[in-house]
Amino acid sequence: MKTPSKIAIVTGGGSGIGLAIAEKFVQAGIHTIIVGRDQGKLDAAKEKLGELCEPFPCDLTDLTAIPKLVNNIIQKHGQIDVLVNNAGINMKKEFIEVTDEDFQRIIMTNVTAVFALSREVVKCMLEKGVKGSIINISSMASQYGIPKVIAYTASKSAIEGMTRAMATELSPKGIRVNCIAPGFIATDMSAKALNSDPERKAKAMGRTPMGEMGRPSDIGDAAVFLASDGAKYITGVILPVDGGNSIGF
Ligand code: NDP
């Protein structure tokens, strides 16, 4: 087997967009560690993607597990070149029905865990002098207002601000930080939000100039580019991959 060019972590790499990113990374010869809670999903992804894909099960909301996770990866592989903070959860509920616990649950997964994992990975990148790439995943919910997703919107707006803050602080040290803002991409998550609400789906497609949902692989292609040396002068960018949804009329 050829020595892999880079070592990457893709959180939520067992399904949907994360699985598509992992698949594109593997095709690019990157050794790809996929992280998620569901061992069965991770094993199925490994089965599909082969030798360059390696599952590391972890619940990222268990913040104490994160340094251990990163330490185990470093013990085994020596360094981490790319981190994709893709794992995320959504919740569609009327504003006044969202409880404090609901709100905190979304923020914990979509923001706090992203911060904690990024911090641990950045420590290792700096220690090893790696020219790293971190890719965060936001959403159309932080480009314009969408009803009934208050916590999710707060979390994805935080991700975009964190991307800029991290990019300014870490780029001088050789670590690029960028963010992909997916439009409406066909996965289980979007099916849950849209399939029971045809009006919402029609509205989303009505303002998408390309007129259809994106595929998870569309996000995978953008992630491969941002992780590559072809993007070596790109940092702090929020890249919509959305068929034009964010600028649609
Ligand atoms: P999925 O629900 O298919 O995937 C989410 C992934 O996150 C799962 O693999 C899940 O794995 C993982 N995950 C969730 N919680 C945790 C946790 N606590 N610890 C570890 N892993 C976790 O959703 P998508 O693929 O659609 O979404 C991926 C990302 O893209 C999310 O950040 C989402 O917000 C974003 N996005 C999606 C859009 C879309 O249209 N689909 C649009 C815009 C943004 P497991 O269950 O094994 O823990």
Residues whose N, C-alpha, C, O or C-beta is under 5 A from the ligand:
A	BS01	NDP	G12 G13 G14 S15 G16 I17 G18 V35 G36 R37 D38 K41 C58 D59 L60 T61 N86 A87 G88 T109 I137 S138 S139 M140 P182 G183 F184 I185 T187 D188 M189 S190
